[in-house]
Amino acid sequence: MATRTVADIDVSGRKVLMRVDFNVPLKNGVITDDNRIVQALPSIHKVIDQGGRLVLMSHFGRPKGFGFEAAYSLKPIADRLSQLIAKPVVLGPAEVVGAETEKLVAGMKDGDVVLLENVRFIAGETMPDLAKENPDGKLTEAQQKELDDFVDALGHLGDIYVNDAFGTCHRKHASMYGAAKAIQKKGGAAVAGYLVEKEIRYLKEAVDNPKRPFVAVMGGAKVSDKIKLISTLLGKVDRILIGGAMAYTLLKAKGIEVGKSLVEEDQVAEMKALLEKAGDKIMLPVDHVATDDFANGAAVVVPGVDIAANLLGMDIGPATIKLYGDEVRKAGTIVWNGPMGVFEKADFAAGTRSIAEAAAEATANGGISVIGGGDSAAAVAQMGLDDKMTHISTGGGASLKYLEGKAMPPIEVLDKI
């Protein structure tokens, strides 16, 4: 069954409560990257162009949940969105929900846009996270009431619910899950926005129906963060290319010297078993770029697989770059999650750049490239290759959970067709 989307419904004259992800970087009150706002524009335009009354909600940063905090206000975001859609965006009251907000929404006209204040000003928004911290794994009576009250207040603000915030679809927060249920309870539709629909389509197709060869590229600091994904993909891919600091834990599991490189000692035994299970599907670096000092050390090419005791690995080496590049260039499907090295430093960016360039080349030749958000997306954007990829996920953590096959309650709750 497919998830119903905003394209399937008539929004004219209806109040549309839309969850978006406007958690953008801000410096001195100025947005430094508005990509997440831009990504939501297709769904926003669908509603306002068809005469819907759009009530947007988002989180921003990590306020304490005890009420309004000026540093986390969505005012700069409302101003930027107003510029992008060339019409006023009214920012809701500091209290987020309540009588004043309901009055504001009740007075909206077709095509109007209201942006609620930061939903994380209300403790009820993230209350579902607290259940696992309690001894019995459940919310207390007081916590449940706080959650229910916030969900109920959100439900009063819309006739239709739209989820276009993929980046938080792995979190069962009030505005992501409870609000959808509240709208459904009173007979309204709860659907995916265009961005969420696109994310589901590309991530699902990449894993369920890949064009072959299917190559997964895994990087980043900790193998413990990716072990479930690697295990899930083993039975589906043709190759898994491992880079980043996580590679050193796997290399140590093979008995290879890794010097001062980052190693998760508690994962070594499990990685040894994983490598035995994987056979030749998992490829590891055959050489490295290393340094003797993370902060100020010079780059040193280590021509073999073993790293000297005084060095720590920082990137894949030139032989590995060629080896991995050849695999990626001939791939029909590429799923990439995590950089190959410390790409933020120019001396250690070659490995990550090489994967990005190879993925772009494969895409140009008809392949499908899916970049799993987070640091991988940041690296591709930094290198000016983001428009060369098939799809770049807006949610690093969410894309990881989706590819692992984990439950995604905010998606599962949406209407099906």
C-alpha positions as CSV (number, residue, x, y, z in Angstrom):
1,M,0.0,0.0,0.0
2,A,1.3,3.4,-0.9
3,T,1.2,6.4,1.4
4,R,-1.3,9.0,0.5
5,T,0.2,12.4,-0.4
6,V,-0.8,16.1,-0.5
7,A,-1.2,15.6,-4.3
8,D,-4.2,13.4,-3.6
9,I,-6.3,15.8,-1.7
10,D,-8.3,19.0,-2.2
11,V,-7.1,21.7,0.2
12,S,-9.2,24.6,-1.1
13,G,-10.7,26.6,1.9
14,R,-9.4,24.0,4.3
15,K,-7.0,24.6,7.3
16,V,-3.9,22.6,6.6
17,L,-1.6,21.8,9.5
18,M,1.8,21.0,8.0
19,R,4.8,19.8,9.9
20,V,8.0,21.0,8.2
21,D,11.7,20.8,9.2
22,F,12.9,24.4,9.4
23,N,15.8,23.6,11.8
24,V,18.2,25.7,9.8
25,P,21.7,27.0,10.8
26,L,21.6,30.5,12.2
27,K,24.5,32.8,13.0
28,N,24.0,36.2,14.6
29,G,20.3,36.0,13.8
30,V,20.9,35.3,10.1
31,I,20.1,32.1,8.3
32,T,23.3,30.7,6.7
33,D,21.7,27.9,4.8
34,D,18.0,27.9,3.8
35,N,18.0,24.6,2.0
36,R,15.5,23.0,4.4
37,I,13.1,25.8,3.9
38,V,13.5,25.7,0.1
39,Q,12.9,21.9,0.1
40,A,9.5,22.5,1.7
41,L,8.4,25.0,-0.9
42,P,6.6,22.6,-3.3
43,S,4.2,21.4,-0.6
44,I,3.8,25.0,0.7
45,H,2.9,26.2,-2.8
46,K,0.5,23.3,-3.4
47,V,-1.6,24.5,-0.4
48,I,-1.5,28.3,-0.8
49,D,-1.9,28.2,-4.6
50,Q,-5.0,26.0,-4.3
51,G,-6.5,28.3,-1.7
52,G,-5.7,26.4,1.4
53,R,-5.1,28.1,4.8
54,L,-1.7,26.9,5.8
55,V,-0.6,26.5,9.4
56,L,3.1,25.5,9.5
57,M,4.9,24.0,12.5
58,S,8.5,23.2,13.1
59,H,11.2,22.8,15.8
60,F,14.4,24.8,15.9
61,G,17.4,23.9,18.0
62,R,17.0,22.4,21.5
63,P,15.1,24.8,23.8
64,K,14.4,23.5,27.3
65,G,10.7,23.1,26.8
66,F,9.6,25.5,29.5
67,G,8.2,28.2,27.3
68,F,9.5,30.9,24.9
69,E,13.2,31.4,24.5
70,A,14.2,34.3,22.2
71,A,17.3,32.5,20.9
72,Y,15.1,29.7,19.5
73,S,12.3,31.9,18.0
74,L,11.3,31.1,14.5
75,K,11.1,34.9,13.6
76,P,14.1,34.8,11.2
77,I,12.6,31.7,9.6
78,A,9.2,33.4,9.1
79,D,10.9,36.4,7.6
80,R,12.9,34.2,5.2
81,L,9.9,32.1,4.2
82,S,8.0,35.3,3.5
83,Q,10.7,36.4,1.1
84,L,10.8,33.0,-0.7
85,I,7.0,32.8,-1.3
86,A,6.6,36.6,-1.8
87,K,3.7,37.0,0.7
88,P,3.3,37.6,4.4
89,V,4.0,34.8,6.9
90,V,2.4,35.5,10.3
91,L,4.4,34.2,13.2
92,G,2.2,32.7,15.9
93,P,2.2,33.7,19.6
94,A,5.1,32.9,21.9
95,E,2.8,30.4,23.7
96,V,2.7,28.3,20.5
97,V,-0.9,27.0,21.1
98,G,-3.9,28.2,23.0
99,A,-6.7,30.7,22.7
100,E,-4.7,33.4,21.0
101,T,-3.3,31.0,18.4
102,E,-6.8,29.5,17.7
103,K,-8.2,33.0,17.2
104,L,-5.3,33.8,14.7
105,V,-6.0,30.6,12.7
106,A,-9.8,31.1,12.8
107,G,-9.3,34.5,11.2
108,M,-7.2,33.2,8.3
109,K,-8.3,33.6,4.7
110,D,-7.7,31.3,1.7
111,G,-4.0,31.4,0.8
112,D,-2.9,32.8,4.2
113,V,0.2,31.4,5.9
114,V,0.8,31.2,9.7
115,L,4.0,29.7,11.2
116,L,3.5,28.5,14.8
117,E,6.3,29.3,17.2
118,N,8.9,26.6,17.9
119,V,7.0,23.5,18.9
120,R,9.8,22.5,21.3
121,F,8.9,25.5,23.5
122,I,6.2,23.0,24.8
123,A,7.5,20.1,26.8
124,G,4.7,17.9,25.4
125,E,6.4,18.0,22.0
126,T,9.2,15.7,23.0
127,M,7.4,14.0,25.8
128,P,7.4,10.6,24.0
129,D,11.2,10.5,24.3
130,L,10.9,10.5,28.1
131,A,9.0,7.2,28.3
132,K,12.2,5.1,27.8
133,E,13.9,7.0,30.6
134,N,11.2,6.0,33.1
135,P,11.6,2.7,35.1
136,D,8.6,1.0,33.5
137,G,9.2,2.5,30.0
138,K,6.0,4.5,30.2
139,L,5.0,8.1,30.7
140,T,3.8,9.1,34.1
141,E,0.2,10.3,34.4
142,A,1.3,13.9,34.5
143,Q,3.6,13.5,31.4
144,Q,0.9,11.7,29.5
145,K,-1.5,14.6,30.2
146,E,1.0,17.2,29.1
147,L,1.5,15.2,25.8
148,D,-2.3,14.7,25.3
149,D,-3.0,18.4,26.0
150,F,-0.5,19.6,23.4
151,V,-1.7,17.1,20.8
152,D,-5.3,18.1,21.4
153,A,-4.4,21.8,21.0
154,L,-2.6,21.1,17.7
155,G,-5.5,19.1,16.4
156,H,-7.8,22.1,16.8
157,L,-5.7,24.0,14.3
158,G,-6.2,21.9,11.1
159,D,-8.7,20.0,9.0
160,I,-5.9,18.2,7.2
161,Y,-2.5,17.1,8.4
162,V,0.6,17.1,6.1
163,N,4.0,15.6,7.2
164,D,6.8,17.2,5.1
165,A,9.5,16.9,7.8
166,F,11.4,13.7,6.9
167,G,14.4,14.7,9.1
168,T,12.4,14.0,12.2
169,C,10.3,11.0,10.9
170,H,12.2,8.7,13.2
171,R,10.9,10.5,16.3
172,K,7.4,9.9,17.6
173,H,7.0,13.5,18.7
174,A,3.6,15.2,19.3
175,S,3.7,17.3,16.1
176,M,5.0,14.4,14.0
177,Y,2.6,11.6,15.2
178,G,0.0,12.8,17.7
179,A,-1.2,15.7,15.6
180,A,-1.8,13.3,12.7
181,K,-3.8,11.0,14.9
182,A,-5.8,14.0,16.2
183,I,-6.7,15.1,12.7
184,Q,-7.6,11.6,11.6
185,K,-9.8,11.2,14.7
186,K,-12.0,14.0,13.6
187,G,-12.3,12.7,10.1
188,G,-9.5,14.6,8.4
189,A,-6.8,13.3,6.1
190,A,-3.2,12.8,7.3
191,V,-0.9,12.7,4.3
192,A,2.8,13.0,3.2
193,G,4.1,16.2,1.7
194,Y,6.1,16.1,-1.5
195,L,9.4,16.0,0.2
196,V,8.5,13.1,2.5
197,E,7.0,11.3,-0.5
198,K,10.3,11.8,-2.5
199,E,12.4,10.6,0.4
200,I,10.3,7.4,0.8
201,R,10.4,6.7,-2.9
202,Y,14.1,7.0,-3.4
203,L,15.2,5.3,-0.2
204,K,12.7,2.4,-0.7
205,E,13.5,1.9,-4.4
206,A,17.3,2.0,-3.7
207,V,17.0,-0.9,-1.2
208,D,13.9,-2.9,-2.5
209,N,14.5,-2.7,-6.2
210,P,18.0,-1.6,-6.9
211,K,19.6,-1.2,-10.4
212,R,22.7,-3.4,-10.2
213,P,25.5,-3.5,-9.4
214,F,24.3,-2.1,-6.0
215,V,27.1,-0.5,-4.1
216,A,26.8,0.9,-0.5
217,V,29.5,3.3,0.7
218,M,29.7,3.6,4.5
219,G,31.9,6.0,6.4
220,G,31.9,8.2,9.5
221,A,33.4,7.9,12.9
222,K,31.7,5.0,14.6
223,V,31.0,1.5,13.2
224,S,28.6,1.1,16.1
225,D,26.3,3.7,14.5
226,K,26.3,1.8,11.2
227,I,26.4,-1.9,12.2
228,K,22.7,-2.4,11.9
229,L,22.7,-0.8,8.5
230,I,25.6,-2.8,7.3
231,S,24.0,-6.0,8.5
232,T,20.7,-5.1,6.8
233,L,22.4,-4.3,3.5
234,L,24.7,-7.3,3.4
235,G,22.0,-9.5,1.9
236,K,21.0,-6.9,-0.7
237,V,24.1,-5.2,-2.0
238,D,26.9,-6.4,-4.3
239,R,29.6,-4.4,-2.5
240,I,30.0,-2.4,0.7
241,L,32.9,0.0,0.7
242,I,34.0,1.1,4.2
243,G,35.9,4.3,4.9
244,G,36.2,6.9,7.6
245,A,37.3,6.2,11.2
246,M,34.9,3.2,11.4
247,A,37.2,1.4,8.9
248,Y,40.0,1.1,11.6
249,T,37.8,-0.9,13.9
250,L,37.2,-3.4,11.1
251,L,40.8,-3.4,10.1
252,K,41.9,-4.2,13.6
253,A,39.3,-7.0,13.7
254,K,41.4,-8.5,10.8
255,G,44.6,-8.2,12.8
256,I,45.9,-5.2,10.9
257,E,48.0,-2.5,12.7
258,V,46.1,0.8,12.9
259,G,48.4,2.9,15.0
260,K,46.7,5.6,17.0
261,S,43.6,5.6,14.7
262,L,40.2,5.7,16.3
263,V,39.0,2.2,17.3
264,E,35.9,1.1,19.1
265,E,37.5,-1.7,21.1
266,D,34.1,-3.1,22.3
267,Q,33.1,-3.6,18.6
268,V,36.2,-5.5,17.4
269,A,34.9,-9.0,18.2
270,E,31.6,-8.3,16.6
271,M,33.3,-6.9,13.5
272,K,35.4,-10.0,13.2
273,A,32.2,-12.1,13.0
274,L,30.7,-9.7,10.6
275,L,33.7,-9.8,8.2
276,E,33.6,-13.6,8.3
277,K,29.9,-13.5,7.4
278,A,30.3,-10.9,4.7
279,G,33.1,-12.7,2.7
280,D,34.3,-10.5,-0.2
281,K,31.2,-8.2,-0.1
282,I,32.9,-5.8,2.3
283,M,35.9,-3.9,1.0
284,L,38.3,-2.1,3.4
285,P,41.0,0.5,2.7
286,V,44.3,-0.9,1.3
287,D,46.3,2.3,2.1
288,H,45.7,5.5,4.0
289,V,46.5,9.2,4.5
290,A,47.5,9.7,8.1
291,T,49.1,12.2,10.5
292,D,51.0,12.2,13.8
293,D,48.8,15.0,15.2
294,F,45.1,15.4,14.5
295,A,45.1,19.2,15.1
296,N,48.3,20.3,13.4
297,G,50.1,17.4,11.9
298,A,51.1,17.1,8.2
299,A,49.4,14.6,5.9
300,V,51.4,11.4,5.3
301,V,50.6,8.8,2.7
302,V,50.8,5.3,4.1
303,P,51.3,3.0,1.1
304,G,50.3,-0.2,2.7
305,V,47.4,-1.4,4.9
306,D,49.3,-1.3,8.2
307,I,49.6,2.1,10.0
308,A,52.7,2.9,12.1
309,A,52.3,3.2,15.8
310,N,52.8,6.9,15.9
311,L,50.2,7.7,13.2
312,L,46.5,8.0,13.0
313,G,44.4,7.4,9.9
314,M,42.6,10.5,8.5
315,D,41.5,9.4,5.0
316,I,41.6,6.6,2.5
317,G,44.8,6.6,0.4
318,P,45.3,6.9,-3.4
319,A,45.2,3.1,-4.1
320,T,41.9,2.9,-2.1
321,I,40.6,5.9,-3.9
322,K,41.1,4.2,-7.3
323,L,39.8,0.8,-6.0
324,Y,36.6,2.4,-4.5
325,G,36.2,4.8,-7.4
326,D,36.1,2.0,-9.9
327,E,33.4,0.2,-7.9
328,V,31.3,3.3,-7.6
329,R,31.6,4.4,-11.3
330,K,30.3,1.1,-12.6
331,A,27.4,0.9,-10.0
332,G,23.8,1.0,-11.0
333,T,22.7,2.1,-7.5
334,I,24.8,3.9,-4.9
335,V,23.7,4.4,-1.3
336,W,26.2,6.6,0.5
337,N,26.2,7.3,4.2
338,G,29.3,8.9,5.9
339,P,32.5,10.5,4.6
340,M,35.7,8.7,3.8
341,G,37.8,10.9,6.0
342,V,38.1,14.2,7.9
343,F,36.9,16.1,4.8
344,E,36.6,19.4,6.7
345,K,40.4,19.6,6.5
346,A,41.7,20.0,2.9
347,D,44.6,17.6,3.4
348,F,42.1,14.8,4.2
349,A,39.3,15.5,1.8
350,A,40.5,13.6,-1.3
351,G,38.8,10.3,-0.4
352,T,35.4,11.9,0.2
353,R,35.7,14.0,-3.0
354,S,36.7,11.0,-5.0
355,I,33.6,9.1,-4.0
356,A,31.4,12.2,-4.7
357,E,33.0,12.6,-8.2
358,A,32.6,8.9,-8.9
359,A,29.0,8.9,-7.8
360,A,28.3,11.9,-10.0
361,E,29.9,10.1,-13.0
362,A,27.8,7.0,-12.3
363,T,24.7,9.1,-12.1
364,A,25.5,10.8,-15.4
365,N,25.7,7.4,-17.0
366,G,22.3,6.4,-15.8
367,G,22.9,5.2,-12.3
368,I,20.9,6.1,-9.2
369,S,22.8,7.9,-6.4
370,V,21.1,8.3,-3.0
371,I,23.1,10.3,-0.4
372,G,21.9,9.6,3.1
373,G,22.0,13.2,4.5
374,G,24.2,14.3,7.4
375,D,27.9,14.7,6.8
376,S,27.7,13.0,3.4
377,A,25.2,15.6,2.2
378,A,27.3,18.4,3.7
379,A,30.4,17.1,1.9
380,V,28.7,16.8,-1.5
381,A,27.3,20.3,-1.1
382,Q,30.7,21.7,-0.1
383,M,32.2,20.2,-3.2
384,G,29.6,21.6,-5.5
385,L,28.3,18.2,-6.6
386,D,24.9,18.2,-5.0
387,D,23.1,18.8,-8.3
388,K,24.9,15.8,-9.8
389,M,23.2,13.3,-7.5
390,T,19.8,11.6,-8.0
391,H,18.7,12.3,-4.4
392,I,20.2,13.9,-1.3
393,S,18.2,13.1,1.9
394,T,17.3,15.9,4.1
395,G,17.5,13.7,7.2
396,G,20.7,11.9,8.2
397,G,19.4,10.1,11.2
398,A,16.0,9.5,9.6
399,S,17.5,8.1,6.4
400,L,19.7,5.8,8.4
401,K,16.8,4.4,10.4
402,Y,14.7,4.0,7.2
403,L,17.5,2.1,5.4
404,E,17.9,-0.1,8.4
405,G,14.2,-1.0,8.1
406,K,13.4,0.5,11.5
407,A,9.8,1.5,12.3
408,M,9.0,5.1,11.3
409,P,5.7,5.8,13.2
410,P,5.2,9.3,11.8
411,I,5.2,7.8,8.3
412,E,3.3,4.7,9.2
413,V,0.4,6.7,10.8
414,L,-0.3,8.5,7.5
415,D,-3.3,7.5,5.3
416,K,-2.7,4.7,2.7
417,I,-4.2,4.2,-0.7
